[in-house]
Amino acid sequence: MKPLFLVSAVRAFGAVLLLSALLLSPSAFAQDQTRVVKFGVVDVEEIERESLMNKDITAQINQLRMKLSEEVKQEEASLRKANEDLQRQKVLMAPDAFEQEVRKFRERELSFQKNIQDRNDHFNRVRIYVRNAFNTELNKALVDITKEQQFTLILRRSQVLTVADFLDITKFLLERINKNAPKFQIPNDIVQAEKSQATKAKAPAAAKSSEPKKK
């Protein structure tokens, strides 16, 4: 009886031989004797770090985050002062009048909490929007380069254990994205921008579905 590791090794080697036979057999190239298989590898994380578009987006997102944080701090300080003033006036006011002022203060607190939630929702929607915008530019550059250079397959660097340097097209792709989109402006009306983005995303699929089917 053969050891299990030897059986597994033999099976694996047999599978490699079978795959090689299929790839190298005349029938595999019967339809196109001159076909060239061309691979490329892209470090998407490096492109996200170094692209001019993403750097511009990051700067604007940070400004938006700081603005939101400052507004919240100011409103919190205003609420604390209002509460302190209310507590000092408690001994000078009639119970009914004090209770009325307390209700007004609670309403202001609730409004503040809702305002924070709305702003956080808006901030998250902005982040999603800019992420989709960047991915759109990345995909466009990938498609253009694939067609121009006739790549058969392009892989993410994170999905490959090791790769020869000549297969890495990250710099080439980064230059293309920087040329196509060196800057990006976050829109003021994010709701309208989202609708426009969604419409553009559906357009290619709709165009493809309307193409006549080949018989």
N, C-alpha and C positions, 0 to 999 in steps of 0.2 A: 504493500500500500504506500503511495507517494505521500510525502508530507503536504499539509494543506497549503503552506506558503509556496511550495513548488508547483502545485496544481494551479494556484491562482496566477503565478508568474507565467506558466505555460499558456493559460487561457488569455492573459493580457497580451502576450507576445503574438499569439495566434490572431487576436483581434486587430493588432497593428498591421500584421502581414496582410490580413484580409482587406483592411482599409486601403493599404498601399496598393494592393492588387487592383482594387476598384478604381482608385485615382489614376493609376498608371496604365490601365488596360486601354486598348485602342477604342473600345466602345464608349469610354468616358469622354473621349475627345472626337467622337465621330461627327458631331454636329459642327464643331468649330475647332479646327486644328491649330489656329493661331491665337486662341484666347490666352490672355495674360492675366494672372491673378495678382492684384496689387493691394497690399494692406497698408493701413496707417494706424497710428496710436496717438491719442490725444489726452493730455493731462488737463482735465476739465477744472480741477481745483486751482491749478496755476492760472488758467485763463480767468477764472472768477476773481482771483487776487489781483492780477496784473492788468486786466482790461480797463481802458479809459472809461468806458461806459459804467462799469461796475464801481469804479472808484468815485465817479461823479454821483452815482446813486447812493453809495455809502455815506458820502459827505452830506447829502441832502437828508438822508434818513437820520443821521446823527443830529443834525440841526433841528429836525422835527421832533425827535425824542427829547432834546434839551428844552425846546420851547414848551412841550407838553409838561415836562417835569417842573419847569419854573412856574407855569400857570397853576399847577396843582399846589405847589408850595405856597404861592401867594393866597390862593383861596382858603387853604387850610389855616394860614395865619389869620386871615380875616375872620374865619369862623371861631377860632380860639378867642380872639379879642371880643367878638360879639357875645360869646358865652360868658366871658369874664365880666363884661359890662352888665349882662343880664343878671348875674348872680349878685353883683354889687347893688343893683337896683331893687333886689327882692325885698329888702327891709323897708324900702320907701314906697312900694307899690301895694295897691289893694290886691287881695288874692285873685280875684277875677281878672284884673288887668294883667297880673303876672302870668297867669295861666294862658291868657291870650298871646302874650309875647313869647311864651315857651312854645306854643303851637306854631307860631310864625318861624321860630328858630328851627324847629324840627322839620318844617316844610323846606326851609332853606338847606338843611343838611341832606334831605332826600334828593332835592334838586341837584345838589353838588355831587352826590354819589352817582346819580343817573348821568350827569354831565361827564364824569370821569369814565363811566362805562362806554358812553357814546364815543368819546375821544379815543379810548383804547381800541374800540371796534374799528374806528376810522384808520387808526395807525396800523392795525393788522391788515386791513384791506389794502392799504398803500403798499405794505411790504409784499403781499401776495401779487399785487399788480406789477410792481417793478421786477419781481422774480420772474413772472411770466414774460414780461417785456424783454428781459435779458435772455431767457431761454429761446424766445422767438428769434432774436438776432443770432444767437449761437447756432440754432438749427438752420437758419438761412445761410450762414457762412459755411456750415458743414455740407449742405446740399450743393451749394455753388462749387465748392472745392472738389467735392466728389465727382460732379459732372465734368468740370474742367480738367481735372487730373486723372479721371477715369479710375477712381478707386473702386475696388470690389467690396472691401469691408474696412470700416473704421471702428476701432475699439477704444474704450476708456482705459487710461493707464492703470487705474485702480483695479481693473478686472484682469490684468495681465501680470503674471509672476515676474517675468523678465522679458526684456525686449531690446533689440539692437537699436542703436541711436539713429540709424538712417531711416527707421520706420516712424520715428517720433515727428509728427507734423504740428506740434503744439505752437511753436513759434510762427509757423506759416499761417495757422488759423487765427492766432492772436493778432497778427498784423492785419488780417482781413477784417476782423471785428472792429479793430481800432479805426480802420479806414471807413467802414460803413457807419459806425455809430461812436464817434469820439466823445459825444456828450449825450446827456439825457435829462429832460425836464419833467419832474413829477407834476402831473396836472393838478390844478386846484379843485376841479370837480371830479372827484374820484369815481362817483357813481356813473356819470356819463362816459368817463374813460373806460370803465369796466365793460359797459355795454358795447362800446366801439371795439374793444379788444376781443370780446366774445364773438362779435360779428365777423371780424377778420379771421379768427381762428376757425370758424365754421365754413368760410368761403372755399378753401381748398378741398375740403371733404365734399362740399356740395357740387363743386365743379367736376370732381372725379366721379361722383355718382351719376352725373348727367352725361358722361361720355358713353358713346355707343359700345355695347359689348362686342368683343371679337368672336366671330363664329368659328 
